[in-house]
Amino acid sequence: MIDSEQEYLTFMLQGEEYGIDILCVQEIRVWSSVTELPNKPSYLKGVINLRGVIIPIIDLRLRFGHQPLDYDDQTVTVILRQQKENRTMVVGLVVDAVSEVYKFEPQSIRPAPAFGSQIDSCFLKGLATAEDKLIILLDSDTLLSEDDLYSIEQQKNTEHESNDAEDNMIAS
């Protein structure tokens, strides 16, 4: 049934292809400089003024705990807009490159496997296959959660866990 298909904008992030519900995508922009803010999580690069609206810009690589990458002419910012309760949430996500738009029927989206407590799968909506490749579909509700996005304490905990993991690897 055509009506039940959902479209996803896919983008690349550290060699993996991710998808986000296209209904949340407001626009796609080339990387441009941001105004930095003090005392913020490292993945919050700053804010931009987009036609009179101040938009926070999140580096998704850093948000997912990956190594930073120098921005170049392939680096883009995907501006997402989502209605949450009685307010509109607008956020820019810095990704390596935009890929394609795919249509998936709900039954073709598989739930993400349980990874245990070591991997946070709260951002995952599911997994879908297109052209013999696996696409990681993100849940825009959890990805755009203000409480999580702007939590300094969570960032400190994430950095602490990353340091603990590195220490454990070195000790092994």
C-alpha positions in Angstrom: 0.0 0.0 0.0 1.6 3.3 -1.1 0.0 5.4 1.6 1.8 3.4 4.4 5.3 4.0 3.0 7.5 6.4 4.9 10.3 8.4 3.2 13.7 8.7 4.9 16.5 11.1 4.0 19.7 9.2 4.3 23.1 10.6 5.2 26.6 9.3 5.8 28.3 9.4 9.2 31.7 7.7 9.7 31.1 5.3 6.7 27.6 4.2 7.8 24.3 5.3 6.2 21.6 6.7 8.5 18.1 7.7 7.8 15.7 10.2 9.4 12.0 10.7 8.7 11.9 13.1 5.8 8.8 14.8 7.3 11.2 16.2 10.0 13.6 17.6 7.4 13.2 21.4 6.9 16.2 21.9 4.7 19.7 20.9 3.9 22.5 23.5 4.1 26.3 23.5 3.4 28.4 23.8 6.5 28.8 27.4 7.6 30.4 28.9 10.7 28.4 29.0 14.0 28.3 31.3 17.0 29.8 29.3 19.9 28.2 29.3 23.3 29.9 28.9 26.7 29.6 25.9 29.0 28.0 23.5 26.5 28.4 19.9 25.6 31.2 19.4 23.1 28.8 18.1 20.4 26.8 21.3 20.5 28.9 23.3 18.0 27.0 26.6 18.6 24.0 28.4 17.0 23.1 29.9 13.7 20.6 32.6 12.8 18.4 31.1 10.0 16.0 33.7 8.7 15.4 35.1 12.2 15.3 31.8 14.0 18.2 30.8 16.3 19.0 27.2 15.7 21.4 25.0 17.8 23.9 23.0 15.6 24.7 19.5 16.8 27.7 17.5 15.4 26.1 14.1 15.1 29.6 12.4 15.0 30.4 13.7 18.5 26.8 13.1 19.7 27.3 9.4 18.9 30.7 9.3 20.5 32.7 9.1 17.3 36.0 10.9 16.6 35.6 14.5 15.2 36.2 15.1 11.5 37.4 18.3 9.9 34.5 20.0 8.0 34.9 20.3 4.2 32.8 21.0 1.2 30.9 17.6 1.6 29.9 18.5 5.2 26.3 19.5 5.4 23.9 20.6 8.1 20.5 18.9 8.0 17.9 21.3 9.6 15.2 19.2 11.4 11.9 20.6 12.6 9.6 18.7 14.8 6.4 19.7 16.7 6.8 18.7 20.4 3.8 19.2 22.6 2.9 22.9 22.0 6.3 24.0 20.7 8.4 23.6 17.6 11.9 22.1 18.0 14.4 23.1 15.3 17.9 21.7 15.3 20.7 21.4 12.8 22.6 18.2 12.6 26.1 18.2 11.1 26.7 15.0 9.0 29.5 13.9 6.7 27.3 13.9 3.5 23.7 13.6 2.4 23.0 10.4 0.5 19.5 9.6 -0.9 15.8 9.5 -0.1 14.3 6.0 0.3 10.8 4.8 0.8 10.2 2.0 3.3 7.0 0.2 4.2 6.5 -0.3 8.0 6.9 -4.1 7.7 10.2 -3.7 6.0 11.7 -1.9 9.0 13.2 -4.3 11.5 13.7 -3.5 15.2 17.2 -2.9 16.3 18.7 -5.9 18.2 19.3 -5.6 21.9 22.9 -4.6 22.5 22.9 -4.7 26.3 23.8 -1.8 28.6 27.1 -1.0 26.9 25.5 0.5 23.7 22.8 3.1 23.9 20.2 2.2 21.3 17.6 4.9 22.3 18.2 6.8 19.0 17.5 3.8 16.9 14.0 3.4 15.3 15.1 0.3 13.4 17.1 -1.1 10.5 16.1 -1.3 6.8 17.7 -2.8 3.7 17.9 -0.8 0.5 20.0 -1.9 -2.5 21.8 -4.6 -0.5 22.9 -2.2 2.2 21.7 -1.8 5.8 20.4 1.6 6.7 20.2 2.7 10.4 16.9 4.5 10.9 17.0 7.1 13.7 14.1 8.0 16.0 13.6 11.7 15.7 11.7 11.9 19.0 14.7 10.7 21.1 17.3 12.3 18.8 15.6 15.7 19.3 15.0 15.4 23.0 15.8 18.8 24.5 16.5 17.2 27.9 19.2 15.0 26.4 20.6 17.4 23.8 21.4 20.1 26.2 22.4 18.2 29.3 25.9 19.1 30.4 25.8 16.3 33.1 25.0 13.7 30.4 27.9 14.9 28.4 30.2 14.6 31.4 28.9 11.0 32.0 29.5 10.1 28.3 33.0 11.5 28.4 33.7 9.7 31.7 32.4 6.4 30.2 34.5 6.9 27.1 37.6 7.5 29.2 36.8 4.4 31.3 36.4 2.3 28.2 39.8 3.6 26.8 41.4 2.9 30.2 40.0 -0.6 30.2 41.3 -1.2 26.6 44.8 0.1 27.6 44.8 -2.1 30.7 43.9 -5.2 28.7 
